[in-house]
């Protein structure tokens, strides 16, 4: 079988390795009689994507020996009720970290909920204090998806120093924190970073100059071969559900990159699924373990 001209960045394999390391550490903590990490998740409504993500997080907690709690609310929950529950979890010494699964119903202010979370339990890394510390290069809970991306780059020993990294998307969850991580004085890092978005002009030309492209727009197969230079590293964060007649679920996850046409031009590329996704959950678990050990905020 002919060798592919590009290398697949296997997020599943890297996540499995890190999960084993975390599970071993948790087993040691238990053996020493120390606290078992406990992650809680608040889930509002029955959005298919959110249900899948939260179920995966709960399942991963079981695999790693964590304790987990799932707190469910119907779509009609009030903002006040959610804020009360957040305050309760903030004050619960048994809970090391917790997340509020997004998106929330439009009538509820997601930002207000995020800001009400104790930053020392904010294992999603969304609180302004964690985001601000990230910008300054200080210890913090890093946003899970960008942290997962840098773990993949580190594992595959992909050189980032002095490289031009183009990030497609400026969300608070992926685009902005990814930009901050890629420009840090660290490895991975030390990149020259360009953040592109819906109002960027000459977007294709900017992408063609990139050594590393991180696609996080949420637009299926937006990145085409003509936008990628030979030898580029392409990280696909997109996970859009599209209808499919060939899958049991009736849908398929599609990335922001037209994989089949882009891959032959790349040195490295992540698939969807199986690329960045598994690393997001692992990063969340790493943050929870750090929280349980008071590894950042003493």
N, C-alpha and C positions, 0 to 999 in steps of 0.2 A: 504493500500500500504506500503510495507516494506521500511524502511528508508535506504537511500544510505549509504555505509560505508565511503563515502567521501563527502566533501562540495564543491559545485560549486562556484567559485568566479565570481559573476555576474557583469561584467563590465558595462552592459547596465543600471542596477539599480543604481550603484554607480555614473555613469556618469549623469544619470537623476537627482539625488539629487544635485550634484555639479552644474549642469546647472541651476537648480532653484535658487540656492544661487547666481550664477553670474547674472542671469536675474534680481533678486531682487535688487542687488547692482547697476546694470546699470540703472534700473528704478529710484533709489534714485539719481544717478548722474544727470540724466536728469531733475528730479524734482528740484534739486538744481541749475540747469542752467549750469552745468559743461559739459565738453566735452564727446560726445558719442564715445566709442572706435571704431576705424576704422582699419580693417585688409584688406590688399591687398595681392593678390596671382598672381604670374606670372606662366603661364602654357605654355609649349612649346610642340607642336605636339598634337597627338591624342592617346597617350597610354591609353589603357582601364583602367588600374589600377589608373593611375594619374587622368584621367577624373573623376572616381568615387570618389577618395579621395577629390579632389578639390570641386566637387559638394557638397559633404557632409559638407565640411568646410563652404562653402557659405550658405548652408541651416541652419547650426548651428548658424552662425552669425545672420541670420534673427530671429531665435527662441529666441536668447538672447538679441535682441535689438541693436546689433552692426551694424555699417555700414560696407559694404564690397565692394571691387573692384576686378574684375577678368580681368587680362591683358593677352590676348592670342597672341601667335606667332606660325607661322608654323614651321615645322622642319628645314626649310632653313634659319632661323634667324641666323645672325652672332653673334659671341662672343662680338664684339664691340657694336652692337645694344643692346644686353642684358646689358652690362656694363653701357651703357648710360641710360637705363631705371632704373637700380638699383640706379644710382647716382641721377636721378630725384626723385625717391621715398625717398631716403635718405634726400633730401632737402625739401620735401613736408611736411609742418607742420600739414597738415590735416590727414596724414597717421601715425598711432601710431606704427604699426608693419607690416612687410610683409614677405612673404616666396617666395622662388623660388622652385617650385615643382620639385623634383628629381624623376627619372634620367633625365639628359639632354642628347642631342645627343653626341656621343662619341668625336666628333671633338671639342666640347666646354669643357673647363676646369671647372668642377664643383667647384673645390677648389678655383679657381680664382674668380668665381662669388660669392661664400660664403664669401670670405675674403673682397670683395668689399662692402658688406652690412654693414651699420652702426650698430655696435654691440648693440647700444641702441634700435634698431628696429628689432633685430634678434630674433624674437619670436620662431623660430625653435630651437634656442640654439646651432647652429652649428659653429658660429664664434669662432676663436681661443681665443679671449678674454673671451667669455662666458665659453668655455670649460676649459680654464686655471683657471678661478675663481671657477668653479665647483670643479676642482681638489684640490684647496686650501680651499674649504669649505666656500667660500665667496658668498654673495648674487649675483645672476645672473639669466639669463633665462636658465632654465634647458631643456635639450633635451626632447621633448614631450613624447616619448614612455617610456623611463626610469622613468620620473617623474610620468607618469600614473601608472606604476608598483608599485612604492612606495606608491602612494595614495591607491591602492587596498590593499596592505599589511597593511597599517594604518587603513583602514576602517574595515577590518576583524580582526583587533587586533592580527595579526600573529606575534609571537615573533621572532625577528631576532637577538637580542643581543647574541653574542657568537656563533651563528650558522654558519655552513659551507655552503656557497653559491657557487654553480658551475654555471658559465655562459658559455653557448655554443655559440660562435661567438664573434668576436673582431671588429665589424664594428664601425666606428666613430659615427654612428647614434644611435645604441642600445648597443652593447656589452661593449665598453669602458666606456661610461658615466654611464651605469648601474652598472658596477664594482665600479666606483668612488662613486656613491650614496650608494651602499650597504656597503661600508667600512667607510663611514663618521661617525663621532662621533655624532650620532643622532638616533632617532627612527622614522621610520625604519632605520636600519643601524647597525653599530658595528658588522658586519659579518667578518668572515675570508673568503676571496674571492679567488676562483680559476677560471681563464679564460681559457677555452679550445677552440681549433680551429683545422683546418684541419691537422696540423702537431703535434698535441698532441698525445703522446703515452699513452697507458693504459687508454684511455678515459672512457671506460665502468666502470673500477674500480673506477675512480675518481667520476663519477656520482653516483655510488652505495654508496659512503660515504657522499653524499650531503644531507643536511637537506632541502635546497631550490635549485631547478634547474630553471634557466631562459634560455629557449631554443630560440635562435635567429640566427639560421643558414640559414634558408630559404630552408631547405631540408625536404620535406613532410614526416611525420611520422618517423623521424630519431630516436626519443627517444622511446625505447621499454620497456616493463615491466621489463626485465632482468637488465635494467640500473638504476632502481629506487628502493630505499629501502623503506620498509614499513613506512608509516607515513610522507613521504616527501611532501613538498609543491612544486607544479610544475606550473610554469608560462610559457605559450606558446605564443611566439611573432610571430610565423610563420604565413604567409598568402599567400600561393602559390595557384594560380588559376589552377585547374585541370579540364579537360573536364568532363562534366556530362550529361547523357541523361535524367536525372530525374528533372533537374531544368530548369526554363524558360529561364534563361540567357545562358544556355549551358555550364556553368562551376560551380564549387563549390570551396569555400575557404577551404584549408586544412592546418592544423597547422604542426609544427615540431614534435608534440607528437602524438603517436598512442593512441588516447584518450581512446578508448574502453578497451584496454588491460592495459593501465597505470593507469587509474582512480581508479580502485578498490584497488590499493596499496597506494593511496595518502590520506593525511588528507585534503588537499585543492588542487584544480586544476582549471585552466581557460579553458573555451571552446573556440573553433574557429568555427564560428565567435561569437562575444558577450562577449569576455573576455577583452583582452588588447586593441583591436581596438578602441572601443568607448572612452576609457580613453585617448588615444593619442590626439584625437581632443579636448577633454575637457581641457587637459593640455595646448594645443596651445591657447585656449580661455583665460585660466587663465593668461598666459604670456601676451596676448594682453591687457587684463584688467590692469595688472600691468604696462605695457608700457604707457597706456593712463593716468594712475594716477601718472606716474613718480615714481613708487613704488620701483624701484631698483636703477636706474641711475638718480639722481636729476639734 
